[in-house]
């Protein structure tokens, strides 16, 4: 342990201890999304995320670095079509094993965890504490009661803690609460809704003003500001971290993005056609009589 003291003539002195030399680890940097959904970043205060689709929670795949090692994203769904708030239904993780092999992991409701590597290894588990065969650098631990283990705002439900090769920990309750524990070594390289370590600014992500006229993707969610701009608009901030991936299985996301699809279903006496109308994020259904 290395320490120094500073005295100013008063009766007390300030003792400065270098914890890194002593071998102690600084507290982890935590980002959490829960409920409908409230998200607290590594340094960004609690905000509410609105809308559907997949959004980046945390990543080092940013303009700050040319070497990306991970991306953690969440699939946001609405409880009801009329409710503006949403919740995280699925967590998606892209990372690399220590030998550089890319892996894609999916954490679904019910604590259904799956891992697929570029070299075709795959594994699924729901209740086994193990180092996963084919994924030697990944560990998963299941706990019976999240509240008893972690207290705070956790509920009385089972929970899984997944540790990645880069020492990032993801805690997922299989319902709608996800927590990301980020090592301090990633400071200065992060982007996503969780923000940066020791920086409370909300920075516009990659889905910025340059995407407002996209023919594909989600142009309606594109921010009005360019990437890396500071904003105080929570909705624009969240939307700027949109990424494609949920449109096929998320009706609300498709509607919000204006991805209207024509669906024709033949029946004995009619054809049901889904016809887009303005605003483009909505649609009506009409029964069109079949012409004999």
C-alpha positions in Angstrom: 0.0 0.0 0.0 1.2 3.5 -0.9 -0.1 6.5 1.0 0.7 10.1 1.5 -0.6 12.8 3.9 -1.4 16.4 3.5 -1.6 18.7 6.6 -2.5 22.4 6.5 -1.8 23.3 10.1 -5.2 22.2 11.3 -5.7 19.4 13.8 -6.6 17.0 11.0 -4.7 15.6 8.1 -5.9 14.1 4.8 -4.6 10.6 4.1 -4.4 9.7 0.4 -4.3 6.0 -0.3 -3.4 4.6 -3.8 -5.9 1.7 -4.0 -4.5 0.4 -7.3 -1.1 -0.1 -5.8 -2.6 -1.9 -2.9 -4.4 -4.2 -5.3 -8.0 -3.1 -4.4 -10.5 -2.8 -7.2 -12.6 0.3 -7.7 -16.4 -0.1 -7.5 -17.9 -1.1 -10.9 -19.6 1.3 -13.2 -23.3 0.3 -13.4 -26.0 0.9 -16.0 -29.5 -0.4 -15.4 -32.7 -0.5 -17.3 -35.9 -1.7 -15.6 -39.6 -1.4 -15.6 -41.3 0.6 -18.4 -38.4 1.4 -18.8 -36.3 3.6 -16.5 -32.7 3.6 -17.4 -29.8 4.9 -15.3 -26.5 5.2 -17.2 -23.0 4.8 -15.9 -23.1 8.5 -15.1 -26.3 9.7 -16.7 -29.2 10.2 -14.2 -32.4 8.2 -14.5 -34.3 8.8 -17.8 -37.4 7.2 -19.4 -37.1 5.5 -22.7 -40.1 5.6 -25.0 -41.0 3.6 -28.1 -40.1 0.2 -29.5 -37.3 -1.4 -31.6 -33.7 -2.4 -30.7 -31.4 0.2 -29.2 -27.7 0.1 -28.2 -27.3 0.1 -24.5 -23.5 0.0 -24.3 -20.7 -0.5 -26.9 -17.2 0.4 -27.7 -18.2 0.3 -31.4 -18.1 4.1 -31.5 -16.3 6.8 -33.5 -13.9 7.0 -30.5 -12.2 3.8 -31.3 -11.4 1.7 -34.4 -11.2 -1.6 -32.5 -14.7 -2.8 -31.4 -14.9 -5.6 -28.9 -18.5 -5.6 -27.8 -22.1 -4.3 -28.3 -25.0 -4.8 -25.9 -28.4 -3.9 -27.2 -32.0 -4.2 -25.9 -35.2 -5.0 -27.7 -37.8 -2.6 -26.4 -41.4 -3.6 -26.6 -44.6 -1.8 -25.6 -46.9 -3.5 -23.1 -50.0 -2.3 -25.0 -50.2 -0.5 -28.4 -51.7 2.5 -26.6 -49.0 2.8 -24.0 -46.0 5.0 -24.9 -43.5 3.5 -22.5 -41.8 0.2 -23.3 -39.7 -2.4 -21.6 -36.7 -4.5 -22.4 -37.9 -7.9 -23.6 -34.6 -9.3 -24.9 -30.9 -8.6 -24.5 -28.5 -9.0 -27.4 -24.8 -9.2 -27.0 -22.0 -9.3 -29.6 -18.5 -9.9 -28.2 -15.3 -11.8 -28.9 -13.6 -14.7 -27.2 -10.1 -14.3 -26.1 -8.9 -16.0 -29.3 -10.8 -13.4 -31.3 -13.7 -15.6 -32.3 -16.9 -13.4 -32.7 -20.0 -14.6 -30.6 -23.6 -13.5 -30.7 -25.6 -14.1 -27.5 -29.3 -13.7 -26.9 -30.9 -13.4 -23.4 -34.7 -13.9 -23.6 -37.5 -13.8 -21.1 -37.7 -16.9 -18.9 -33.9 -16.8 -18.5 -33.4 -18.5 -21.9 -29.8 -17.8 -22.8 -28.2 -18.8 -26.1 -24.7 -18.4 -27.5 -23.6 -18.8 -31.1 -20.0 -18.4 -32.4 -18.7 -17.7 -35.8 -17.2 -21.2 -36.0 -20.7 -22.7 -35.5 -20.5 -23.6 -31.8 -23.8 -23.0 -30.1 -25.1 -23.5 -26.6 -28.4 -22.8 -24.8 -29.0 -22.9 -21.1 -31.6 -21.9 -18.5 -30.5 -23.2 -15.1 -27.0 -24.5 -15.2 -24.0 -22.8 -13.5 -21.2 -23.5 -15.8 -18.4 -22.5 -18.1 -20.2 -23.2 -21.4 -18.7 -25.9 -23.6 -17.2 -24.2 -26.7 -17.2 -20.8 -24.9 -14.3 -21.3 -22.4 -14.0 -17.6 -21.6 -17.7 -17.1 -20.7 -19.3 -17.9 -17.3 -22.9 -18.0 -16.3 -24.2 -18.2 -12.7 -27.9 -18.5 -11.9 -29.3 -17.3 -8.5 -32.7 -18.3 -7.1 -33.6 -14.9 -5.7 -32.3 -11.7 -7.2 -33.5 -9.5 -4.2 -31.8 -11.8 -1.7 -28.6 -11.7 -3.7 -28.5 -8.1 -4.8 -31.2 -6.2 -2.8 -32.1 -2.7 -4.0 -34.7 -2.6 -6.7 -34.4 -6.3 -7.7 -37.5 -8.4 -7.4 -37.9 -11.9 -5.9 -37.2 -13.7 -9.1 -34.4 -15.9 -10.6 -31.5 -14.1 -12.2 -28.5 -14.9 -14.3 -25.1 -13.2 -14.2 -23.1 -13.6 -17.4 -19.4 -12.6 -17.4 -17.8 -11.9 -20.8 -14.1 -12.5 -21.6 -13.5 -8.7 -21.3 -14.8 -8.8 -17.7 -18.1 -7.1 -18.5 -20.9 -8.5 -16.4 -24.5 -8.6 -17.5 -27.2 -9.4 -14.9 -30.6 -10.3 -16.4 -33.8 -11.3 -14.5 -35.5 -12.9 -17.5 -38.4 -10.4 -17.2 -37.5 -6.8 -17.9 -34.5 -5.8 -15.8 -30.9 -5.7 -17.1 -27.8 -4.4 -15.4 -24.4 -3.9 -17.0 -21.3 -3.7 -14.9 -18.5 -2.0 -16.9 -14.8 -2.2 -16.0 -13.1 1.2 -15.7 -10.7 0.2 -18.5 -13.5 1.0 -21.0 -13.7 4.7 -20.0 -13.4 7.0 -22.9 -14.5 4.4 -25.5 -18.2 4.0 -24.7 -21.4 4.9 -26.5 -25.1 3.9 -26.2 -28.0 4.7 -23.9 -25.8 3.9 -20.9 -23.5 6.7 -21.9 -19.9 7.2 -20.9 -18.1 6.6 -17.5 -17.8 9.8 -15.4 -19.7 11.8 -18.0 -23.4 12.7 -17.6 -23.8 14.3 -21.0 -26.3 12.6 -23.4 -24.5 12.2 -26.7 -26.3 11.6 -30.0 -25.6 8.2 -31.4 -25.2 6.8 -34.9 -28.8 7.1 -35.9 -28.5 10.8 -36.3 -29.7 13.6 -38.6 -28.0 12.0 -41.7 -30.6 9.1 -41.5 -33.7 11.3 -41.7 -34.2 10.6 -45.4 -33.3 6.9 -45.4 -35.4 4.7 -47.7 -34.7 1.7 -45.4 -34.4 1.4 -41.7 -36.1 3.8 -39.3 -36.0 7.3 -40.7 -38.8 8.6 -38.3 -36.5 7.9 -35.3 -33.5 9.7 -36.7 -32.3 12.5 -34.4 -32.3 16.1 -35.6 -28.7 16.6 -34.5 -25.5 15.1 -36.0 -23.7 12.2 -34.3 -21.6 13.1 -31.2 -23.7 16.2 -30.5 -24.9 16.9 -27.0 -28.6 16.9 -26.3 -31.0 17.4 -23.5 -33.9 15.7 -25.4 -34.3 12.3 -23.8 -36.4 10.9 -26.7 -34.0 12.0 -29.4 -31.1 10.6 -27.3 -32.8 7.2 -27.0 -33.8 7.1 -30.7 -30.3 8.1 -31.9 -29.1 4.7 -30.6 -31.6 2.8 -32.7 -30.2 -0.2 -34.7 -32.0 -2.5 -37.0 -32.9 -6.0 -36.0 -36.4 -6.2 -34.4 -38.6 -5.1 -37.3 -39.7 -8.6 -38.4 -41.0 -9.6 -35.0 -42.0 -6.3 -33.4 -45.2 -4.8 -34.9 -45.0 -1.6 -32.9 -41.4 -1.1 -34.1 -42.5 -1.6 -37.7 -45.3 1.0 -37.3 -43.0 3.5 -35.6 -40.5 3.2 -38.4 -43.1 3.5 -41.2 -42.3 0.0 -42.4 -45.8 -0.7 -43.8 -46.3 -4.1 -45.2 -49.2 -5.2 -47.4 -50.7 -8.4 -46.2 -53.3 -10.2 -48.4 -55.2 -13.2 -46.9 -57.7 -14.9 -49.2 -61.1 -16.0 -47.7 -64.3 -17.5 -49.2 -65.9 -14.1 -49.7 -63.3 -11.4 -49.1 -59.7 -10.4 -49.1 -58.2 -8.7 -46.1 -55.7 -6.1 -47.0 -53.6 -4.0 -44.7 -53.4 -0.6 -46.2 -51.0 2.1 -45.0 -52.2 5.6 -44.4 -51.0 8.8 -42.8 -49.4 9.1 -40.4 -47.1 6.5 -41.9 -46.5 4.8 -38.6 -50.1 3.6 -38.4 -52.4 1.4 -40.6 -56.0 0.4 -40.9 -57.6 -2.9 -41.9 -60.3 -3.0 -44.6 -62.4 -5.8 -45.9 -62.4 -5.6 -49.7 -65.0 -7.8 -51.3 -63.7 -10.4 -53.7 -64.8 -9.7 -57.3 -66.3 -12.8 -58.8 
